[in-house]
């Protein structure tokens, strides 16, 4: 019969949201450009674009959840969703490689920017840097604990323990909020500012983007918690939770590299605040 589905793939029906998303992204970037040039109405254009992008995110992912409940996520589709998440995390890895590259370029070859940083790293103009074994170490322990709690939640889900799943997610979300709060406090009391020299720029860009990813991961897990209360996940089909757990582990690993490279090695022998 014509139109009968005889394959394991999911063919998406026509949808207006890709067009809305593209238009919103254009509006957001245009508003950002107008705002940076102090042109009238730039902030409102940017806010309108941001609202459209967030609305597209919400509706598009709602459609994905509805497709899963409708049985459209066959084993083949789930496999390809995993491929997509793996490629996304790989792209995020390369994103952070750029910030590590910048930091190591400044720190390993300070003589090339001697006029800017005095030929040493950290730059001479800095009075102090952050103590790696104070708040950064505490945040390291918090993230390592969060990695165990999200793994606990996953283990409970696989074995049908929905109460353990919820408790593990709650614990991970609380730890994520604690990490963000401590990092905000650290930034507020840091002995150096963003943009005053190469050290401050490299430090805040690398750790700041990581903090942004922690916020995204916390939101991701919070949505999984809401879905857990709604009974969406089963031991056999829970890719949404798996994607969130993979992302969270990625965030954990990046922080370990940041802690060792920037906080410990990058500050070695310099006065701390």
Helices and strands as residue ranges (DSSP letters): H 17-36, H 42-69, H 75-108, G 110-113, H 114-117, I 132-136, H 137-158, H 162-188, H 198-229, H 239-258, I 259-265
